Amino acid sequence: MKLTMAQALVKFLDNQYVNFDGKETKFVNGIFGIFGHGCVVGIGQALEQGGHSLTYYQGHNEQGMAHAAIAFAKQKKRREIIACTSSIGPGALNMVTACGTATANRIPLLVLPGDTFACRQPDPVLQQIEQPYSIGITSNDAFRPVCKYFDRIERPEQLMTACINAMRVLTDPADTGAVCIAMPQDVEAEAFDYPEHFLKKRVWYMDRRIPSERETDAAVEMIRNAKKPMMIVGGGVTYSDSYKSALAFAEKYNIPIGETQAGKGQIPWNHPLNMGGVGVTGTGAANAIAKQTDLVIAVGTRLTDFTTCSKWGFQNPDVKMLSINVCAFDAFKMDSVAVIGDAKESLDRISGKLDSYKSSWSDEYKNAQSEFFREIDRSFGVKLENGFSQTRALGIINEVIADDSVVLASSGSLPGCMQRLWKSKSEYTYHVEYGFSCMGYEICGALGAKLACPDKEVYTMVGDGSFLMLHSELYTAVQERAKINVMLFDNSGWGCIENLQNNQGTDTFGTRFTMRTDTGLDGEVIVTDYAKIAEGYGCKAYRVTNEEELYAALEDSEKQTVPCLFDIKVAHKSMSDGYDSWWRVGVAEVSTSETVQKAFEDMKENIAKARLY
């Protein structure tokens, strides 16, 4: 079939399917694009020509549209994607951050940036970066460190091996992440006689991987020898639909559960064994149990520093690590005994060999959970004399919105408040990007989640700092008639980082949004009317300064059909606290400040209590 490279690419993508547990799904929903000279007459022409079922979505910032694509894939549990195409140079580079977000979170993202001419005849072209030590380097080489697969198509026939390898990575639960296929603009338009079998329907099987019997037996032996095991449920449980097996395992053997950000929301929030989020942004209940446990059963988690409290959270001197993960790279972290396999298959096989085992936990986790439930109620009920508490606002939202609503967050203090306090009342509704904690993901992600589940209400929790950084896809949401609800918590600064700064002995500096004076950025706090910005885009906007206004706005928003923005003015430093956790940051070893000196000494003490690897 004689096609241009770009036409063949579109036809190939349109015919890719995945099969998970016997259910077949079309893998590529469509393509986000911002057209420029690197793609508009190549892949743009191929999309315009038709003959395919891919939906074209018009992005308005390349990073933003790629973040929307990540959220779409995350909400679809990695079984459906939207690809992203851009021009060369700055348009392409804008997607690099999103690729980092996708790879860190193990979410499939396919980016198709335009590139300079393979023939080099018109070099240097507009937006080309020239490096005298290698003329073959282009802006797109910046994708290499943040992608799980990178290829540049310098001849049209190279498309075939590139596409097969791209799909191999995108559909691999152990190795998925960002994939970049760079497309020189002349090659996009070159024709080739592509074999028909390359362009026909192709099914990729996302089979559940079975652990070896040796690994299963080793896990059984570890659990049998443990008195107080604890399970940590991660994103692997979410994406593999394994939460029922995880919960059944915990119930059968009396094992309390802690959740990561990616694993939260599948186990009922008020289940007797669910201690809630674990780690730096975790609950007092989960962190108390983590300190006592003698065996951590990590299921589908990367064991990041936020989950492990920088490897400090497990204080029992006899604690051991058992990690169940499809990805060997993750399974061996923290010197774990590794079970390399699907979460459901692994837990079911281990359970089949444990016989009558029961942990020796008694009332410790029950008491810890009861105490933290009281703390949730206290935090959600905080009423201030001067201002509106962030936790109170969050509690009202949690109370009012429909149980099946999807909620998002990504950066600042809100993910911490969410992991500690949010009561998830339905599966697959808690959507927090915290593998990269990328500022600006929130509104873009809300659009992607809404495209993935158009029949559900989507609420994104975003700080004023993140809103200022990136909200371009709010315009796309208006354009797509995608009703999202942007809950903008305005505390006039980067409140989370100010807290970190203050907690490590440094006075507030550069983290409040204030006017410049003769002595620096220490003037009056800037008051911004974010509602007016949203109204300018065509959204419905609400100005909220107290709980009565929030209740009224939430009720009215249910009648709306356009995106809604809630400009919620919250009091400075009214977010939730940390609960018996520690996070290692680089505190200054030498300082003229006594508080910084003390923070450094505290850090040394905590490092001595933490595992080294």
Beta strands, then each sheet from edge to edge (+ up, - down):
strand 1: 2-4
strand 2: 16-20
strand 3: 23-26
strand 4: 28-33
strand 5: 55-58
strand 6: 81-86
strand 7: 109-115
strand 8: 149-152
strand 9: 178-184
strand 10: 191-193
strand 11: 202-205
strand 12: 229-233
strand 13: 257-259
strand 14: 274-277
strand 15: 295-299
strand 16: 320-325
strand 17: 337-340
strand 18: 406-409
strand 19: 430-432
strand 20: 458-463
strand 21: 484-490
strand 22: 540-544
strand 23: 564-569
sheet 1: 1+ 10-
sheet 2: 3+ 2- 11-
sheet 3: 5+ 4+ 6+ 7+ 9+ 8+
sheet 4: 14+ 13+ 12+ 15+ 16+ 17+
sheet 5: 19+ 18+ 20+ 21+ 23+ 22+
end
